[in-house]
Amino acid sequence: MYYAAKLLEGLGMATVAGGFAIAFPELMNLRVLGIGLLLFTCGWIMDLYILKS
């Protein structure tokens, strides 16, 4: 479960970084930002509430 949480967090950060890098001169797509934040938040919640309890 620990690795799943860290994988989701890393995947979320990679999604946001990739979206930023692809659309660099312009603003990044809000859908990509939302997906990245959702993935990161799911991993963070798993880490915070399931693994630390």
N, CA, C and O atoms as a Maestro MAE file, in Angstrom:
{
 s_m_m2io_version
 :::
 2.0.0
}

f_m_ct {
 s_m_title
 :::
 protein
 m_atom[212] {
  # First column is atom index #
  i_m_mmod_type
  r_m_x_coord
  r_m_y_coord
  r_m_z_coord
  i_m_residue_number
  s_m_chain_name
  s_m_pdb_residue_name
  s_m_pdb_atom_name
  i_m_atomic_number
  :::
  1 25 0.821 -1.185 0.000 1 A "MET " " N  " 7
  2 3 0.000 0.000 0.000 1 A "MET " " CA " 6
  3 2 0.872 1.259 0.000 1 A "MET " " C  " 6
  4 15 0.505 2.278 -0.584 1 A "MET " " O  " 8
  5 25 2.017 1.176 0.653 2 A "TYR " " N  " 7
  6 3 2.936 2.314 0.691 2 A "TYR " " CA " 6
  7 2 3.400 2.676 -0.712 2 A "TYR " " C  " 6
  8 15 3.424 3.846 -1.094 2 A "TYR " " O  " 8
  9 25 3.768 1.654 -1.469 3 A "TYR " " N  " 7
  10 3 4.267 1.910 -2.820 3 A "TYR " " CA " 6
  11 2 3.166 2.423 -3.746 3 A "TYR " " C  " 6
  12 15 3.439 3.211 -4.651 3 A "TYR " " O  " 8
  13 25 1.947 1.991 -3.533 4 A "ALA " " N  " 7
  14 3 0.832 2.491 -4.342 4 A "ALA " " CA " 6
  15 2 0.605 3.975 -4.065 4 A "ALA " " C  " 6
  16 15 0.358 4.748 -4.991 4 A "ALA " " O  " 8
  17 25 0.688 4.374 -2.800 5 A "ALA " " N  " 7
  18 3 0.505 5.779 -2.444 5 A "ALA " " CA " 6
  19 2 1.620 6.632 -3.038 5 A "ALA " " C  " 6
  20 15 1.361 7.698 -3.597 5 A "ALA " " O  " 8
  21 25 2.848 6.168 -2.918 6 A "LYS " " N  " 7
  22 3 3.977 6.934 -3.458 6 A "LYS " " CA " 6
  23 2 3.946 6.956 -4.981 6 A "LYS " " C  " 6
  24 15 4.357 7.945 -5.589 6 A "LYS " " O  " 8
  25 25 3.467 5.884 -5.608 7 A "LEU " " N  " 7
  26 3 3.342 5.852 -7.060 7 A "LEU " " CA " 6
  27 2 2.309 6.871 -7.533 7 A "LEU " " C  " 6
  28 15 2.537 7.570 -8.520 7 A "LEU " " O  " 8
  29 25 1.181 6.961 -6.842 8 A "LEU " " N  " 7
  30 3 0.165 7.946 -7.203 8 A "LEU " " CA " 6
  31 2 0.676 9.371 -7.027 8 A "LEU " " C  " 6
  32 15 0.422 10.234 -7.867 8 A "LEU " " O  " 8
  33 25 1.396 9.616 -5.937 9 A "GLU " " N  " 7
  34 3 1.959 10.952 -5.726 9 A "GLU " " CA " 6
  35 2 2.962 11.296 -6.826 9 A "GLU " " C  " 6
  36 15 2.930 12.399 -7.373 9 A "GLU " " O  " 8
  37 25 3.835 10.374 -7.144 10 A "GLY " " N  " 7
  38 3 4.827 10.623 -8.184 10 A "GLY " " CA " 6
  39 2 4.215 10.786 -9.555 10 A "GLY " " C  " 6
  40 15 4.663 11.610 -10.352 10 A "GLY " " O  " 8
  41 25 3.181 9.993 -9.832 11 A "LEU " " N  " 7
  42 3 2.497 10.099 -11.113 11 A "LEU " " CA " 6
  43 2 1.780 11.444 -11.235 11 A "LEU " " C  " 6
  44 15 1.753 12.040 -12.312 11 A "LEU " " O  " 8
  45 25 1.208 11.912 -10.144 12 A "GLY " " N  " 7
  46 3 0.563 13.226 -10.156 12 A "GLY " " CA " 6
  47 2 1.559 14.346 -10.398 12 A "GLY " " C  " 6
  48 15 1.294 15.257 -11.182 12 A "GLY " " O  " 8
  49 25 2.706 14.283 -9.727 13 A "MET " " N  " 7
  50 3 3.718 15.317 -9.933 13 A "MET " " CA " 6
  51 2 4.297 15.253 -11.344 13 A "MET " " C  " 6
  52 15 4.582 16.288 -11.945 13 A "MET " " O  " 8
  53 25 4.472 14.050 -11.870 14 A "ALA " " N  " 7
  54 3 5.000 13.906 -13.227 14 A "ALA " " CA " 6
  55 2 4.000 14.419 -14.258 14 A "ALA " " C  " 6
  56 15 4.395 14.991 -15.273 14 A "ALA " " O  " 8
  57 25 2.717 14.220 -14.006 15 A "THR " " N  " 7
  58 3 1.697 14.715 -14.918 15 A "THR " " CA " 6
  59 2 1.694 16.241 -14.962 15 A "THR " " C  " 6
  60 15 1.615 16.838 -16.036 15 A "THR " " O  " 8
  61 25 1.778 16.858 -13.806 16 A "VAL " " N  " 7
  62 3 1.809 18.321 -13.761 16 A "VAL " " CA " 6
  63 2 3.087 18.847 -14.419 16 A "VAL " " C  " 6
  64 15 3.037 19.815 -15.178 16 A "VAL " " O  " 8
  65 25 4.225 18.220 -14.137 17 A "ALA " " N  " 7
  66 3 5.486 18.669 -14.734 17 A "ALA " " CA " 6
  67 2 5.487 18.463 -16.245 17 A "ALA " " C  " 6
  68 15 5.972 19.315 -16.989 17 A "ALA " " O  " 8
  69 25 4.946 17.338 -16.698 18 A "GLY " " N  " 7
  70 3 4.879 17.090 -18.134 18 A "GLY " " CA " 6
  71 2 3.948 18.054 -18.839 18 A "GLY " " C  " 6
  72 15 4.263 18.533 -19.929 18 A "GLY " " O  " 8
  73 25 2.818 18.345 -18.242 19 A "GLY " " N  " 7
  74 3 1.893 19.308 -18.819 19 A "GLY " " CA " 6
  75 2 2.481 20.697 -18.889 19 A "GLY " " C  " 6
  76 15 2.235 21.439 -19.839 19 A "GLY " " O  " 8
  77 25 3.260 21.049 -17.882 20 A "PHE " " N  " 7
  78 3 3.933 22.346 -17.892 20 A "PHE " " CA " 6
  79 2 5.012 22.398 -18.970 20 A "PHE " " C  " 6
  80 15 5.157 23.404 -19.666 20 A "PHE " " O  " 8
  81 25 5.766 21.312 -19.103 21 A "ALA " " N  " 7
  82 3 6.866 21.280 -20.076 21 A "ALA " " CA " 6
  83 2 6.350 21.274 -21.511 21 A "ALA " " C  " 6
  84 15 6.961 21.881 -22.390 21 A "ALA " " O  " 8
  85 25 5.239 20.598 -21.756 22 A "ILE " " N  " 7
  86 3 4.711 20.511 -23.118 22 A "ILE " " CA " 6
  87 2 4.184 21.865 -23.586 22 A "ILE " " C  " 6
  88 15 4.395 22.252 -24.735 22 A "ILE " " O  " 8
  89 25 3.507 22.578 -22.705 23 A "ALA " " N  " 7
  90 3 2.896 23.856 -23.091 23 A "ALA " " CA " 6
  91 2 3.670 25.030 -22.506 23 A "ALA " " C  " 6
  92 15 3.068 25.990 -22.023 23 A "ALA " " O  " 8
  93 25 4.998 24.962 -22.543 24 A "PHE " " N  " 7
  94 3 5.807 25.918 -21.773 24 A "PHE " " CA " 6
  95 2 5.547 27.390 -22.058 24 A "PHE " " C  " 6
  96 15 5.285 28.129 -21.108 24 A "PHE " " O  " 8
  97 25 5.599 27.860 -23.277 25 A "PRO " " N  " 7
  98 3 5.417 29.313 -23.398 25 A "PRO " " CA " 6
  99 2 4.013 29.770 -22.998 25 A "PRO " " C  " 6
  100 15 3.829 30.897 -22.538 25 A "PRO " " O  " 8
  101 25 3.049 28.909 -23.172 26 A "GLU " " N  " 7
  102 3 1.665 29.220 -22.814 26 A "GLU " " CA " 6
  103 2 1.348 28.631 -21.438 26 A "GLU " " C  " 6
  104 15 2.186 27.979 -20.814 26 A "GLU " " O  " 8
  105 25 0.135 28.874 -20.989 27 A "LEU " " N  " 7
  106 3 -0.332 28.236 -19.754 27 A "LEU " " CA " 6
  107 2 -0.687 26.790 -20.042 27 A "LEU " " C  " 6
  108 15 -1.128 26.453 -21.141 27 A "LEU " " O  " 8
  109 25 -0.492 25.931 -19.038 28 A "MET " " N  " 7
  110 3 -0.804 24.516 -19.252 28 A "MET " " CA " 6
  111 2 -2.314 24.290 -19.232 28 A "MET " " C  " 6
  112 15 -3.072 25.101 -18.700 28 A "MET " " O  " 8
  113 25 -2.724 23.192 -19.812 29 A "ASN " " N  " 7
  114 3 -4.128 22.830 -19.893 29 A "ASN " " CA " 6
  115 2 -4.668 22.568 -18.482 29 A "ASN " " C  " 6
  116 15 -4.032 21.870 -17.692 29 A "ASN " " O  " 8
  117 25 -5.819 23.120 -18.174 30 A "LEU " " N  " 7
  118 3 -6.391 22.941 -16.839 30 A "LEU " " CA " 6
  119 2 -6.835 21.514 -16.575 30 A "LEU " " C  " 6
  120 15 -6.847 21.079 -15.424 30 A "LEU " " O  " 8
  121 25 -7.198 20.779 -17.613 31 A "ARG " " N  " 7
  122 3 -7.581 19.374 -17.445 31 A "ARG " " CA " 6
  123 2 -6.382 18.548 -16.989 31 A "ARG " " C  " 6
  124 15 -6.514 17.692 -16.114 31 A "ARG " " O  " 8
  125 25 -5.225 18.798 -17.573 32 A "VAL " " N  " 7
  126 3 -4.008 18.082 -17.180 32 A "VAL " " CA " 6
  127 2 -3.627 18.443 -15.748 32 A "VAL " " C  " 6
  128 15 -3.231 17.576 -14.969 32 A "VAL " " O  " 8
  129 25 -3.747 19.710 -15.408 33 A "LEU " " N  " 7
  130 3 -3.468 20.141 -14.039 33 A "LEU " " CA " 6
  131 2 -4.416 19.463 -13.051 33 A "LEU " " C  " 6
  132 15 -3.985 19.004 -11.994 33 A "LEU " " O  " 8
  133 25 -5.692 19.401 -13.389 34 A "GLY " " N  " 7
  134 3 -6.673 18.765 -12.508 34 A "GLY " " CA " 6
  135 2 -6.414 17.285 -12.328 34 A "GLY " " C  " 6
  136 15 -6.534 16.764 -11.219 34 A "GLY " " O  " 8
  137 25 -6.059 16.601 -13.403 35 A "ILE " " N  " 7
  138 3 -5.756 15.167 -13.306 35 A "ILE " " CA " 6
  139 2 -4.527 14.942 -12.438 35 A "ILE " " C  " 6
  140 15 -4.504 14.036 -11.605 35 A "ILE " " O  " 8
  141 25 -3.508 15.766 -12.637 36 A "GLY " " N  " 7
  142 3 -2.302 15.636 -11.824 36 A "GLY " " CA " 6
  143 2 -2.559 15.906 -10.355 36 A "GLY " " C  " 6
  144 15 -2.068 15.182 -9.489 36 A "GLY " " O  " 8
  145 25 -3.319 16.935 -10.076 37 A "LEU " " N  " 7
  146 3 -3.652 17.235 -8.678 37 A "LEU " " CA " 6
  147 2 -4.521 16.155 -8.053 37 A "LEU " " C  " 6
  148 15 -4.372 15.839 -6.873 37 A "LEU " " O  " 8
  149 25 -5.424 15.592 -8.838 38 A "LEU " " N  " 7
  150 3 -6.272 14.513 -8.330 38 A "LEU " " CA " 6
  151 2 -5.449 13.274 -7.991 38 A "LEU " " C  " 6
  152 15 -5.648 12.664 -6.940 38 A "LEU " " O  " 8
  153 25 -4.532 12.902 -8.871 39 A "LEU " " N  " 7
  154 3 -3.674 11.742 -8.602 39 A "LEU " " CA " 6
  155 2 -2.810 11.979 -7.369 39 A "LEU " " C  " 6
  156 15 -2.701 11.110 -6.504 39 A "LEU " " O  " 8
  157 25 -2.198 13.152 -7.293 40 A "PHE " " N  " 7
  158 3 -1.353 13.452 -6.142 40 A "PHE " " CA " 6
  159 2 -2.156 13.457 -4.847 40 A "PHE " " C  " 6
  160 15 -1.702 12.937 -3.828 40 A "PHE " " O  " 8
  161 25 -3.347 14.043 -4.887 41 A "THR " " N  " 7
  162 3 -4.176 14.115 -3.684 41 A "THR " " CA " 6
  163 2 -4.622 12.732 -3.228 41 A "THR " " C  " 6
  164 15 -4.656 12.458 -2.028 41 A "THR " " O  " 8
  165 25 -4.960 11.864 -4.164 42 A "CYS " " N  " 7
  166 3 -5.347 10.497 -3.791 42 A "CYS " " CA " 6
  167 2 -4.194 9.777 -3.106 42 A "CYS " " C  " 6
  168 15 -4.396 9.112 -2.090 42 A "CYS " " O  " 8
  169 25 -2.996 9.901 -3.647 43 A "GLY " " N  " 7
  170 3 -1.832 9.282 -3.016 43 A "GLY " " CA " 6
  171 2 -1.515 9.884 -1.670 43 A "GLY " " C  " 6
  172 15 -1.137 9.174 -0.738 43 A "GLY " " O  " 8
  173 25 -1.666 11.191 -1.563 44 A "TRP " " N  " 7
  174 3 -1.377 11.858 -0.302 44 A "TRP " " CA " 6
  175 2 -2.375 11.457 0.782 44 A "TRP " " C  " 6
  176 15 -1.997 11.251 1.935 44 A "TRP " " O  " 8
  177 25 -3.656 11.348 0.407 45 A "ILE " " N  " 7
  178 3 -4.679 10.932 1.374 45 A "ILE " " CA " 6
  179 2 -4.447 9.489 1.812 45 A "ILE " " C  " 6
  180 15 -4.604 9.159 2.987 45 A "ILE " " O  " 8
  181 25 -4.071 8.629 0.861 46 A "MET " " N  " 7
  182 3 -3.747 7.249 1.232 46 A "MET " " CA " 6
  183 2 -2.593 7.219 2.220 46 A "MET " " C  " 6
  184 15 -2.629 6.478 3.202 46 A "MET " " O  " 8
  185 25 -1.581 8.015 1.965 47 A "ASP " " N  " 7
  186 3 -0.416 8.057 2.843 47 A "ASP " " CA " 6
  187 2 -0.784 8.631 4.205 47 A "ASP " " C  " 6
  188 15 -0.327 8.136 5.236 47 A "ASP " " O  " 8
  189 25 -1.593 9.655 4.210 48 A "LEU " " N  " 7
  190 3 -1.895 10.357 5.454 48 A "LEU " " CA " 6
  191 2 -2.841 9.575 6.355 48 A "LEU " " C  " 6
  192 15 -2.588 9.439 7.552 48 A "LEU " " O  " 8
  193 25 -3.932 9.060 5.786 49 A "TYR " " N  " 7
  194 3 -4.973 8.468 6.628 49 A "TYR " " CA " 6
  195 2 -4.915 6.943 6.722 49 A "TYR " " C  " 6
  196 15 -5.269 6.381 7.758 49 A "TYR " " O  " 8
  197 25 -4.481 6.268 5.668 50 A "ILE " " N  " 7
  198 3 -4.484 4.808 5.710 50 A "ILE " " CA " 6
  199 2 -3.179 4.274 6.277 50 A "ILE " " C  " 6
  200 15 -3.191 3.356 7.096 50 A "ILE " " O  " 8
  201 25 -2.070 4.829 5.858 51 A "LEU " " N  " 7
  202 3 -0.773 4.277 6.273 51 A "LEU " " CA " 6
  203 2 -0.309 4.788 7.630 51 A "LEU " " C  " 6
  204 15 0.446 4.095 8.313 51 A "LEU " " O  " 8
  205 25 -0.729 5.955 8.036 52 A "LYS " " N  " 7
  206 3 -0.269 6.521 9.305 52 A "LYS " " CA " 6
  207 2 -1.185 6.194 10.487 52 A "LYS " " C  " 6
  208 15 -0.897 6.582 11.619 52 A "LYS " " O  " 8
  209 25 -2.278 5.489 10.232 53 A "SER " " N  " 7
  210 3 -3.211 5.201 11.335 53 A "SER " " CA " 6
  211 2 -2.800 4.009 12.157 53 A "SER " " C  " 6
  212 15 -3.487 3.652 13.114 53 A "SER " " O  " 8
  :::
 }
 m_bond[211] {
  # First column is bond index #
  i_m_from
  i_m_to
  i_m_order
  :::
  1 1 2 1
  2 2 3 1
  3 3 4 2
  4 3 5 1
  5 5 6 1
  6 6 7 1
  7 7 8 2
  8 7 9 1
  9 9 10 1
  10 10 11 1
  11 11 12 2
  12 11 13 1
  13 13 14 1
  14 14 15 1
  15 15 16 2
  16 15 17 1
  17 17 18 1
  18 18 19 1
  19 19 20 2
  20 19 21 1
  21 21 22 1
  22 22 23 1
  23 23 24 2
  24 23 25 1
  25 25 26 1
  26 26 27 1
  27 27 28 2
  28 27 29 1
  29 29 30 1
  30 30 31 1
  31 31 32 2
  32 31 33 1
  33 33 34 1
  34 34 35 1
  35 35 36 2
  36 35 37 1
  37 37 38 1
  38 38 39 1
  39 39 40 2
  40 39 41 1
  41 41 42 1
  42 42 43 1
  43 43 44 2
  44 43 45 1
  45 45 46 1
  46 46 47 1
  47 47 48 2
  48 47 49 1
  49 49 50 1
  50 50 51 1
  51 51 52 2
  52 51 53 1
  53 53 54 1
  54 54 55 1
  55 55 56 2
  56 55 57 1
  57 57 58 1
  58 58 59 1
  59 59 60 2
  60 59 61 1
  61 61 62 1
  62 62 63 1
  63 63 64 2
  64 63 65 1
  65 65 66 1
  66 66 67 1
  67 67 68 2
  68 67 69 1
  69 69 70 1
  70 70 71 1
  71 71 72 2
  72 71 73 1
  73 73 74 1
  74 74 75 1
  75 75 76 2
  76 75 77 1
  77 77 78 1
  78 78 79 1
  79 79 80 2
  80 79 81 1
  81 81 82 1
  82 82 83 1
  83 83 84 2
  84 83 85 1
  85 85 86 1
  86 86 87 1
  87 87 88 2
  88 87 89 1
  89 89 90 1
  90 90 91 1
  91 91 92 2
  92 91 93 1
  93 93 94 1
  94 94 95 1
  95 95 96 2
  96 95 97 1
  97 97 98 1
  98 98 99 1
  99 99 100 2
  100 99 101 1
  101 101 102 1
  102 102 103 1
  103 103 104 2
  104 103 105 1
  105 105 106 1
  106 106 107 1
  107 107 108 2
  108 107 109 1
  109 109 110 1
  110 110 111 1
  111 111 112 2
  112 111 113 1
  113 113 114 1
  114 114 115 1
  115 115 116 2
  116 115 117 1
  117 117 118 1
  118 118 119 1
  119 119 120 2
  120 119 121 1
  121 121 122 1
  122 122 123 1
  123 123 124 2
  124 123 125 1
  125 125 126 1
  126 126 127 1
  127 127 128 2
  128 127 129 1
  129 129 130 1
  130 130 131 1
  131 131 132 2
  132 131 133 1
  133 133 134 1
  134 134 135 1
  135 135 136 2
  136 135 137 1
  137 137 138 1
  138 138 139 1
  139 139 140 2
  140 139 141 1
  141 141 142 1
  142 142 143 1
  143 143 144 2
  144 143 145 1
  145 145 146 1
  146 146 147 1
  147 147 148 2
  148 147 149 1
  149 149 150 1
  150 150 151 1
  151 151 152 2
  152 151 153 1
  153 153 154 1
  154 154 155 1
  155 155 156 2
  156 155 157 1
  157 157 158 1
  158 158 159 1
  159 159 160 2
  160 159 161 1
  161 161 162 1
  162 162 163 1
  163 163 164 2
  164 163 165 1
  165 165 166 1
  166 166 167 1
  167 167 168 2
  168 167 169 1
  169 169 170 1
  170 170 171 1
  171 171 172 2
  172 171 173 1
  173 173 174 1
  174 174 175 1
  175 175 176 2
  176 175 177 1
  177 177 178 1
  178 178 179 1
  179 179 180 2
  180 179 181 1
  181 181 182 1
  182 182 183 1
  183 183 184 2
  184 183 185 1
  185 185 186 1
  186 186 187 1
  187 187 188 2
  188 187 189 1
  189 189 190 1
  190 190 191 1
  191 191 192 2
  192 191 193 1
  193 193 194 1
  194 194 195 1
  195 195 196 2
  196 195 197 1
  197 197 198 1
  198 198 199 1
  199 199 200 2
  200 199 201 1
  201 201 202 1
  202 202 203 1
  203 203 204 2
  204 203 205 1
  205 205 206 1
  206 206 207 1
  207 207 208 2
  208 207 209 1
  209 209 210 1
  210 210 211 1
  211 211 212 2
  :::
 }
}
